[in-house]
Amino acid sequence: MTDQYAVIGNPISHSKSPLIHSMFAQQTGQDMSYEAIESPLDGFTATILRLRDEGYKGCNVTVPFKFEAFKLCNRLSNRARDAKAVNTLIFRDDEILGANTDGAGLLADIEKNLNFKLMWKDALLLGAGGAAAGVLWPLFNAGVGIVIANRTLEKAQLLADEFKGSGTVYARRYDELAGKQFDLVINATSSGLSDELPPLPEALFKPGALAYDMMYGRDTPFLRYAREQGATTVSDGLGMLVEQAAEAFFLWRNVRPDSKSVLEKMRA
Ligand code: ATR
C-alpha cells in the first residue's frame, strides 16, 4: 500500500510542499503520497489523531500549529526541544514523534546552496516570533554570533535569555542598530506579508554579506532593501523550504533526496 503523508496548516492551499515531496518521491522511487490538509484553527489535535488512525505515516506541520504539535508529541528530537516547535511528525506504533527540520533547512540552504560559511560570522536576526525562534539554536550551534532585533524588545530579550552567559546572543531595538555591521542579516519577521520593511539603518552589510529572507514567492521590501544597500548575496527562503522538506523526507523514508536539483526546478 502507498504510504500516506500530509502537510497540515491554516491556510494551506498555497503550500509548495506537496510538489516538493512528489518530486523527491519520484526521484528516489518511493511509493508515497503527500497532500495539503487544512485543519480548523481549533481542531489541530483532532486532525492529527484522525490522520494517524487512518494509517498516515507522518505529517509536516506549518503555521500556526507548530507549538501545538510540539505539545502533542510523546517524544521530541533535541532540535524540536530547543525550538519549542515541531514541523515534522512521525507516527510510530502508538507514539507520535516530533522533529524540527526548519533550522537544518536554513543551515543547509545557506552553507550548501549559497556557499556561505557560518562559523564565526556575525548575524542580525530580524523578528522574535515563531520563525525566528525556530532557527536561533541551529544558528547558535553553527558558531554564529547573533543580534536579535524586534519592535517589541521584550520578545527578543526572552529569546536571548536562553543563551545567557554565552556572550554571543543579544537583543536590541531597531534604533540601536545604527552604525553596526553584519555578515548575515536574516529576515524572520512577517513584515513582507504586509509589504513592509522593518526600520533598518543604512550601511548594515559588511563586505561579502548575505541577506536572507525566510519568506519566499514574493519580492519583499527587505530583499529590495538588501540589493539597494549592496549585500553581496541576496536570497529568499525557497531553498530553506526545499531543504527542510528534504530533512523531513529523510526522517520518514531513510533516503536522502537530491534537493539541489529540485530547488533548481522550482526556481525555473
Ligand atoms: P512568525 O510565526 O511568522 O514568526 P509571529 O510569531 O506572529 O509570526 O511573529 C511575527 C514577527 O514579525 C514578530 O517579531 C513581529 O514583531 P513584534 O513582535 O514587534 O510584533 C515581526 N513583524 C511583523 N510585522 C513587522 C513589521 N512591519 N516590521 C517589523 N517587524 C514586524
Residues whose N, C-alpha, C, O or C-beta is under 5 A from the ligand:
A	BS01	ATR	G127 A128 G129 G130 A131 A132 N150 R151 T152 K155 A188 T189 S190 S191 E196 L197 P198
